[in-house]
Amino acid sequence: MPGGFEGGHGEVLQRAVQRTRLDPSAVGIPAGSRRRVAGLRRKEVAHLSGVSVRTERDHLLRLARRRRRRAKSPSGRPRPEVLRVLDLVAGAPALIMDHRLTVVAGNRLAGLLYGREMPGLNTARHLFLEEAERGLYADSEKCTLDVVGHLRLAVGKFPDDAGLASLIGELAMGSERFRRLWARADVRARAHGRKAYRHPLVGLLELHQENFALPDESGMELLVLSAPAGSPAEDGLRLLGALGSEAGQARPVRNAS
């Protein structure tokens, strides 16, 4: 547009302009209902893009307020009480992750699932850049969408986070798929859902991921990957734990720095 828009306000205005240019009938939405303005309603745009109205609204509000209030990038370590929770989750992989998708700590089964020590593992880098290990994710296409959507939300909330910006630059330089998905500007906030892994030792593990935001404004989340009782996935996790014990694998060292 002439002169361009700047900052978060520009992105909000550009989205509003783009909505008015779309014909509802062109995207399969009946045009019979009365409309006060031309183009698509916000909830229709959100539905077509797979983003909830609330998620989209929250993202746009953060962008619009960016100049007035800059969120400080979270830092620090999980409380010892939170780390003890990992020990209590014995039958499922569990880990604590920050807003950059870097693992801060994980339990024994999480280390066995990923085949490495958990602290310092960045799941976005692991998914997009470490091609040799990408076969671990049975739903890699969906995983990449979720990861990019999460990072989009993180950038909107923490626009001054140099570490986050560096990670996004690294992913963009190293992955053509990341560049394409990032250009779509999709926003996704995933708190739970199916997560499937294809482990080289125990095969397919169809798990349920549940995210719990830690109540201390650290930006960290506790992720638990559980399996339904009596399911093949539960048997697979039990076998994975037994194989790890037989191999003499130690519990992953937590990040104490």
FENVEN-V823020 format. One record per run of one state. SS is the DSSP state (2 for helix, 1 for strand, 0 for the rest). FROM is the first residue (numbers start at 0). TO is the last residue. If there is no record, write none. Layout:
BEGIN
[[SS:FROM:TO] [SS:FROM:TO]]
END
This chain:
BEGIN
[[0:0:5] [2:6:19] [0:20:22] [2:23:26] [0:27:40] [2:41:48] [0:49:51] [2:52:63] [0:64:78] [2:79:87] [0:88:91] [1:92:96] [0:97:100] [1:101:105] [0:106:106] [2:107:113] [0:114:120] [1:121:121] [2:122:127] [0:128:129] [2:130:135] [1:136:136] [0:137:138] [2:139:156] [0:157:160] [2:161:173] [0:174:174] [2:175:183] [0:184:190] [1:191:198] [0:199:201] [1:202:212] [0:213:219] [1:220:225] [0:226:230] [2:231:245] [0:246:256]]
END
